[in-house]
């Protein structure tokens, strides 16, 4: 892992204070996140999730409210056990495509327009001709109307490129295991919906995939102003809490497995609809520092809410210029981009 403090110390003098302030912001976000998981918890009725987490001795389920609470030590333990590198790592500023973006948008038509196997095959071949630019492909959303395993087999024509699927849509134990142990495949599972509610059927899929040994991308998509607070820091706290919860489950099931931070906080339009792929999303797509050492400064749910509100009220003035300093996360190890002239080229 990169020594963040040492890297900041070698940065140009004019950027050191900004970088230190940004690190402090991420540290505060992470500590608040751990307090949220311990004091607010997540809603769930999934017996497997409850059993797995309570067996650690660091989590407890309150049946009267249907919520499970995770002690900070469980988050620290999960971060410590998670894989820090993997051979397929494409590094920073990696451009990928998939999910929604491959589909044409027309206001008068259904969006995204469904894709056929033939269209997916064409897309895969086109990407194969441009692997010097495109380094990963996520399974396009509306091809789920077909057989996801068939879609994956079409995508598997791409060599020397990361492919991302979602095993929750694949039927059968063996189908989920077919890409286990392969560094060029990731399983993207969204097991939590905001705010802090387990999607119990998706958590079953996450547990199954973790046991199969698949590389996991832990995904959640809070909507700023709808399912999460509008302010950047508070929205990121919700995002981080949901990803850390899935990390705790994954690492308890299969310690040391590869888990990637897939949190995607999204903005909403003035009418409340999802502004997917809106340019403002770039302001939210940065990630907090893992495993800082400070202890939470607040106790109790009311104190937690007050502290979060106070922190968010100051977020505009305390957040550094994201256009000048962009942080990206890879397998829970923070990798800073210290040049103010480099811009992120894309990714999910």
C-alpha positions as CSV (number, residue, x, y, z in Angstrom):
1,X,0.0,0.0,0.0
2,X,1.1,3.6,-0.6
3,X,2.3,5.5,2.3
4,X,-0.1,8.5,2.1
5,X,1.8,10.7,4.6
6,X,5.1,10.1,2.8
7,X,3.5,10.8,-0.5
8,X,2.1,14.1,0.7
9,X,5.4,15.1,2.2
10,X,7.0,14.8,-1.3
11,X,4.3,16.9,-3.0
12,X,5.0,20.4,-4.3
13,X,5.0,22.8,-1.3
14,X,2.1,24.8,-2.6
15,X,-0.2,21.7,-2.5
16,X,0.8,20.2,0.8
17,X,-1.7,22.0,3.0
18,X,-4.5,21.2,0.6
19,X,-3.6,17.6,0.5
20,X,-3.3,17.4,4.3
21,X,-6.7,19.0,4.7
22,X,-8.2,16.5,2.2
23,X,-6.8,13.6,4.1
24,X,-8.3,15.0,7.3
25,X,-11.6,15.2,5.6
26,X,-11.5,11.5,4.6
27,X,-10.4,10.5,8.1
28,X,-13.4,12.3,9.5
29,X,-15.7,10.7,7.0
30,X,-14.3,7.2,7.9
31,X,-14.7,7.7,11.6
32,X,-18.2,9.1,11.2
33,X,-19.0,6.1,9.0
34,X,-17.9,3.7,11.7
35,X,-20.0,5.5,14.3
36,X,-23.1,5.3,12.0
37,X,-22.6,1.6,11.6
38,X,-22.3,1.1,15.4
39,X,-25.1,3.5,16.5
40,X,-27.6,3.6,13.6
41,X,-26.9,0.2,12.0
42,X,-28.6,-1.3,8.9
43,X,-32.1,-2.7,8.5
44,X,-32.1,-6.4,7.6
45,X,-34.1,-9.6,8.1
46,X,-31.6,-11.8,6.4
47,X,-30.9,-14.6,8.8
48,X,-27.6,-15.6,7.0
49,X,-26.3,-12.0,7.3
50,X,-27.2,-11.8,10.9
51,X,-25.7,-15.2,11.8
52,X,-22.4,-14.4,9.9
53,X,-21.9,-11.1,11.5
54,X,-23.0,-12.0,15.1
55,X,-20.6,-15.0,14.9
56,X,-17.7,-12.5,14.9
57,X,-18.7,-11.2,18.4
58,X,-18.4,-7.7,16.9
59,X,-22.0,-7.2,15.7
60,X,-25.4,-7.5,17.2
61,X,-29.0,-7.7,15.9
62,X,-31.9,-6.0,17.6
63,X,-35.0,-7.9,16.6
64,X,-37.3,-5.3,18.0
65,X,-36.3,-2.8,15.3
66,X,-34.9,-5.2,12.7
67,X,-31.4,-3.6,12.6
68,X,-27.9,-5.0,13.0
69,X,-25.1,-2.9,14.5
70,X,-21.4,-3.3,13.7
71,X,-18.7,-2.3,16.1
72,X,-15.8,-0.2,14.7
73,X,-13.4,-3.1,15.4
74,X,-15.2,-5.2,12.8
75,X,-14.7,-2.6,10.2
76,X,-11.0,-2.3,11.1
77,X,-10.7,-6.1,11.0
78,X,-12.4,-6.3,7.6
79,X,-10.2,-3.6,6.1
80,X,-7.1,-5.3,7.5
81,X,-7.9,-8.7,6.0
82,X,-9.0,-7.4,2.6
83,X,-6.6,-8.0,-0.3
84,X,-4.6,-4.8,-1.0
85,X,-3.4,-5.7,-4.6
86,X,-4.3,-7.9,-7.4
87,X,-2.6,-8.8,-10.7
88,X,-5.4,-7.4,-12.9
89,X,-5.2,-3.9,-11.3
90,X,-5.3,-1.3,-14.2
91,X,-4.1,1.5,-12.0
92,X,-5.3,5.1,-11.8
93,X,-7.3,6.9,-14.5
94,X,-8.6,3.8,-16.2
95,X,-11.4,4.2,-18.7
96,X,-14.2,1.7,-18.9
97,X,-17.6,1.4,-20.4
98,X,-20.8,-0.6,-19.6
99,X,-23.9,-0.5,-17.5
100,X,-26.0,2.4,-18.9
101,X,-23.5,4.3,-21.1
102,X,-23.5,2.1,-24.2
103,X,-27.2,2.7,-24.9
104,X,-28.5,5.5,-27.1
105,X,-30.8,8.0,-25.3
106,X,-33.9,9.4,-27.0
107,X,-36.5,11.3,-24.9
108,X,-39.3,9.6,-26.9
109,X,-38.1,6.1,-26.4
110,X,-37.6,3.6,-23.6
111,X,-34.3,4.2,-21.8
112,X,-32.0,2.4,-21.9
113,X,-33.0,0.8,-25.1
114,X,-32.7,-3.0,-24.8
115,X,-29.7,-4.6,-26.4
116,X,-29.5,-7.9,-28.2
117,X,-26.8,-10.5,-28.1
118,X,-25.8,-9.4,-31.6
119,X,-25.4,-5.8,-30.4
120,X,-23.4,-6.9,-27.4
121,X,-21.2,-9.0,-29.6
122,X,-20.6,-5.9,-31.8
123,X,-19.8,-3.8,-28.8
124,X,-17.3,-6.4,-27.5
125,X,-15.5,-6.5,-30.8
126,X,-15.4,-2.7,-31.0
127,X,-13.9,-2.6,-27.6
128,X,-11.4,-5.3,-28.6
129,X,-10.2,-3.0,-31.3
130,X,-9.6,-0.2,-28.8
131,X,-8.0,-1.9,-25.8
132,X,-5.3,0.8,-25.7
133,X,-8.1,3.1,-24.4
134,X,-10.9,1.0,-22.9
135,X,-9.6,-1.2,-20.1
136,X,-12.8,-2.7,-18.6
137,X,-16.3,-3.5,-19.6
138,X,-19.3,-3.8,-17.3
139,X,-22.2,-6.0,-18.5
140,X,-24.7,-3.6,-20.2
141,X,-27.9,-3.3,-18.1
142,X,-30.7,-4.2,-20.5
143,X,-29.1,-7.4,-21.9
144,X,-30.3,-8.9,-18.6
145,X,-33.4,-9.6,-20.5
146,X,-31.4,-12.3,-22.1
147,X,-29.4,-15.0,-20.3
148,X,-26.7,-13.2,-18.2
149,X,-24.4,-16.2,-18.5
150,X,-24.7,-16.1,-22.3
151,X,-23.8,-12.3,-22.1
152,X,-20.8,-13.1,-20.0
153,X,-19.6,-15.7,-22.5
154,X,-19.8,-13.1,-25.3
155,X,-17.9,-10.6,-23.1
156,X,-15.3,-13.3,-22.4
157,X,-14.0,-12.9,-26.0
158,X,-12.2,-9.8,-24.6
159,X,-8.7,-10.8,-23.5
160,X,-6.4,-8.5,-21.5
161,X,-9.4,-6.5,-20.3
162,X,-11.4,-6.6,-17.0
163,X,-15.0,-7.7,-17.4
164,X,-17.7,-6.9,-14.8
165,X,-20.9,-8.9,-14.3
166,X,-23.5,-9.4,-11.6
167,X,-23.9,-13.0,-10.4
168,X,-27.2,-12.1,-8.7
169,X,-28.8,-12.5,-12.1
170,X,-27.1,-15.9,-12.9
171,X,-29.0,-19.0,-11.9
172,X,-27.2,-22.1,-10.4
173,X,-24.3,-22.6,-8.2
174,X,-21.9,-23.7,-11.0
175,X,-22.8,-20.7,-13.1
176,X,-21.8,-18.3,-10.3
177,X,-18.5,-20.2,-9.9
178,X,-17.4,-20.2,-13.5
179,X,-15.2,-17.1,-13.3
180,X,-13.9,-17.7,-9.7
181,X,-10.2,-17.2,-9.4
182,X,-9.9,-15.1,-12.6
183,X,-8.3,-11.7,-12.2
184,X,-10.0,-10.4,-15.4
185,X,-13.6,-10.8,-14.0
186,X,-15.3,-8.9,-11.2
187,X,-18.7,-9.6,-9.7
188,X,-20.5,-6.3,-9.0
189,X,-23.2,-6.7,-6.4
190,X,-25.4,-4.0,-4.8
191,X,-26.5,-5.6,-1.5
192,X,-27.7,-2.4,0.2
193,X,-30.2,0.2,-0.8
194,X,-30.0,3.7,0.6
195,X,-30.4,4.7,3.3
196,X,-28.9,1.8,5.1
197,X,-31.3,-1.0,4.2
198,X,-30.2,-4.5,3.2
199,X,-31.6,-5.9,0.0
200,X,-31.8,-9.4,1.6
201,X,-32.0,-11.3,-1.7
202,X,-28.9,-9.5,-3.1
203,X,-27.0,-10.1,0.2
204,X,-27.7,-13.8,-0.4
205,X,-26.1,-13.4,-3.8
206,X,-23.1,-11.6,-2.3
207,X,-22.6,-14.4,0.3
208,X,-22.8,-17.0,-2.5
209,X,-20.3,-15.2,-4.6
210,X,-17.9,-14.6,-1.7
211,X,-17.9,-18.3,-0.9
212,X,-17.3,-19.1,-4.6
213,X,-14.1,-17.0,-4.4
214,X,-15.1,-14.4,-7.0
215,X,-13.6,-10.9,-7.1
216,X,-16.3,-8.6,-5.6
217,X,-17.1,-5.1,-6.5
218,X,-19.3,-3.8,-3.6
219,X,-21.8,-1.4,-5.2
220,X,-24.3,1.0,-3.7
221,X,-25.9,4.1,-5.3
222,X,-27.3,6.7,-2.8
223,X,-29.2,9.5,-4.5
224,X,-28.1,12.9,-3.1
225,X,-31.2,14.7,-1.9
226,X,-33.4,11.7,-2.0
227,X,-32.0,8.6,-0.3
228,X,-29.0,10.3,1.1
229,X,-28.2,13.9,2.3
230,X,-27.6,16.5,-0.4
231,X,-24.3,17.7,0.9
232,X,-21.2,15.9,-0.5
233,X,-19.7,14.8,2.8
234,X,-22.9,13.4,4.3
235,X,-23.8,11.6,1.0
236,X,-20.3,10.0,1.0
237,X,-20.8,8.9,4.6
238,X,-23.9,7.0,3.7
239,X,-22.1,5.5,0.6
240,X,-19.1,4.5,2.7
241,X,-21.2,3.0,5.4
242,X,-23.1,0.8,3.0
243,X,-19.9,-0.4,1.3
244,X,-18.2,-1.1,4.6
245,X,-21.2,-3.2,5.7
246,X,-20.9,-5.3,2.6
247,X,-17.1,-5.5,3.1
248,X,-17.6,-6.8,6.7
249,X,-19.9,-9.6,5.4
250,X,-17.6,-10.5,2.5
251,X,-14.4,-10.6,4.6
252,X,-16.1,-12.6,7.4
253,X,-17.3,-15.2,4.8
254,X,-14.0,-15.3,2.9
255,X,-11.1,-13.5,4.7
256,X,-8.5,-12.0,2.4
257,X,-10.7,-12.1,-0.7
258,X,-10.6,-9.3,-3.3
259,X,-13.2,-6.6,-2.7
260,X,-13.3,-3.3,-4.6
261,X,-15.0,-0.1,-3.5
262,X,-18.0,0.3,-5.9
263,X,-19.9,3.1,-4.2
264,X,-21.5,5.5,-6.7
265,X,-23.3,8.4,-5.1
266,X,-25.5,10.1,-7.7
267,X,-27.0,13.5,-8.0
268,X,-30.6,14.2,-8.7
269,X,-32.2,16.8,-11.0
270,X,-34.4,19.6,-9.6
271,X,-37.5,17.5,-10.2
272,X,-36.1,14.7,-8.0
273,X,-35.3,12.3,-10.8
274,X,-31.9,10.5,-11.0
275,X,-29.4,12.6,-12.9
276,X,-27.4,9.5,-14.0
277,X,-24.1,10.4,-15.6
278,X,-24.6,14.1,-14.9
279,X,-21.4,16.1,-14.9
280,X,-21.9,17.0,-11.3
281,X,-21.4,13.3,-10.4
282,X,-17.6,14.0,-10.7
283,X,-17.8,16.1,-7.6
284,X,-19.0,13.0,-5.7
285,X,-16.8,10.3,-7.1
286,X,-13.9,10.3,-4.7
287,X,-13.4,8.0,-1.8
288,X,-12.4,8.1,1.9
289,X,-9.2,7.0,3.5
290,X,-9.4,3.6,5.1
291,X,-8.6,2.5,8.6
292,X,-7.6,5.8,10.3
293,X,-6.9,5.6,14.1
294,X,-8.9,8.4,15.7
295,X,-11.9,7.2,17.9
296,X,-15.4,8.5,17.2
297,X,-16.1,11.7,19.1
298,X,-19.8,11.2,19.6
299,X,-22.0,8.7,21.2
300,X,-25.7,8.1,20.8
301,X,-27.9,8.4,17.8
302,X,-29.0,12.0,18.5
303,X,-25.4,13.1,19.1
304,X,-24.4,11.2,15.9
305,X,-27.1,13.0,13.9
306,X,-26.1,16.4,15.3
307,X,-22.4,15.8,14.6
308,X,-23.1,14.7,11.1
309,X,-25.3,17.8,10.5
310,X,-22.6,20.1,11.9
311,X,-19.9,18.4,9.8
312,X,-22.0,18.6,6.6
313,X,-22.8,22.3,7.3
314,X,-19.0,23.0,7.0
315,X,-18.4,20.6,4.1
316,X,-18.5,23.3,1.4
317,X,-15.7,25.3,3.1
318,X,-13.6,22.4,4.2
319,X,-13.7,20.3,1.1
320,X,-10.6,20.9,-1.2
321,X,-10.8,21.6,-4.9
322,X,-11.6,18.2,-6.3
323,X,-10.6,19.5,-9.8
324,X,-7.1,20.1,-8.5
325,X,-6.6,17.0,-6.3
326,X,-8.4,13.8,-7.3
327,X,-8.2,10.7,-5.0
328,X,-9.1,7.3,-6.2
329,X,-9.3,4.0,-4.3
330,X,-8.2,0.6,-5.3
331,X,-9.1,-2.4,-3.2
332,X,-9.4,-0.1,-0.1
333,X,-5.8,1.3,-0.5
334,X,-5.9,5.0,-1.2
335,X,-3.8,6.2,-4.1
336,X,-3.5,10.0,-4.4
337,X,-3.1,11.8,-7.7
338,X,-0.9,14.7,-6.6
339,X,-0.5,16.6,-9.8
340,X,-3.0,19.5,-10.1
341,X,-2.9,19.3,-13.9
342,X,-3.9,15.6,-14.3
343,X,-7.6,14.9,-14.7
344,X,-9.4,11.6,-14.2
345,X,-10.2,10.1,-17.6
346,X,-13.2,8.0,-16.6
347,X,-14.2,4.9,-14.8
348,X,-17.1,3.8,-12.6
